[in-house]
Amino acid sequence: MFKEKLIKKQPFKNKWALICGGSKGIGKAVAKEIVRLGGNVCVLARDLVFLKRAVDDISEFKANSEQKIEIISCDTRDMEKLKVLIVEFIDINGIPDYLLNFVGISFPDYLENLTIDDFKKHMNTNFYGQLNPILILLPFFKENKGGYIVNASSVSGYIGQMGYAAYTPTKFAILGLSESLRHELKPYNINISVICPPDTDTPGLQEELATRPEELNIISESWGGLLSPEKVAEKYIKELLKKEFYIMPGSSKFLWRIMRLFPKLVHRISDRDLRKARKKLGKN
């Protein structure tokens, strides 16, 4: 019922959302919802093939024929190229109302298998890949005296688990960045949110499974299950329209509260789960 009322209101009508990392997974699911609710989207990602497929999928959700769906093919780690392409988009379509960041990778593994390059690759993509579009759009948002930035962290942005030594620090960094931006940009009427989803059934998660330690697979089963991108997107849009800072789909809100209030309890439970997983796998 809530969704039907929302569709009738068309809250994103005549608004633009620049969605970085929007050709797959949660980003694409969010793009569909924004278009369904009357908005225009520009999907930015590296792979042109996936971008074109995303346009076809997203177009099916148009509320009217006047809505626009644009694409930009670029690696958000490439600040120089990214700036040129975003400025070109602004020259044609105007300053977007929303910058929605979903850029990210995760290749979990045992610590002894990770190299310094693995750590740098995660940080360059997950942190700088979200920071670069923010820095590019910030002067435009300030000039416009408004704008909305949403970054993508994770449950791993406030709880550390084995196997994620290269991934978790990047998500903690995104959470810290978002906290700082929220405070500093308040006088400029620029809103900030950060999403912290649990495991979500995306192409990225499927890539994870190739290297993810078996202990982590077992532990994850007891930490809130698996959400669909559509379920996460629905929560995302609902909280975005309410201008909530923390967007916590599924079990993430409960886990965040427990970690904030009782960190020792969370550590005790996660340590217990690790012992059980290792025992199940026949490890000492």
Sequence and secondary structure as in RCSB ss.txt:
>XXXX:A:sequence
MFKEKLIKKQPFKNKWALICGGSKGIGKAVAKEIVRLGGNVCVLARDLVFLKRAVDDISEFKANSEQKIEIISCD
TRDMEKLKVLIVEFIDINGIPDYLLNFVGISFPDYLENLTIDDFKKHMNTNFYGQLNPILILLPFFKENKGGYIV
NASSVSGYIGQMGYAAYTPTKFAILGLSESLRHELKPYNINISVICPPDTDTPGLQEELATRPEELNIISESWGG
LLSPEKVAEKYIKELLKKEFYIMPGSSKFLWRIMRLFPKLVHRISDRDLRKARKKLGKN
>XXXX:A:secstr
 HHHHHHHH TTTT EEEEET SSHHHHHHHHHHHHTT EEEEEES HHHHHHHHHHHHTT SSTT  EEEEE  
TT HHHHHHHHHHHHHHH   SEEEE         GGG  HHHHHHHHIIIIIHHHHHHHHHHHHHHHHT EEEE
EE  GGGTS  TT TTTHHHHHHHHHHHHHHHHHTGGGTEEEEEE   SB SHHHHHHTTT  HHHHHHHHTTT 
 B HHHHHHHHHHHHHTT SEE  TTHHHHHHHHHH HHHHHHHHHHHHHHHHHHTT  
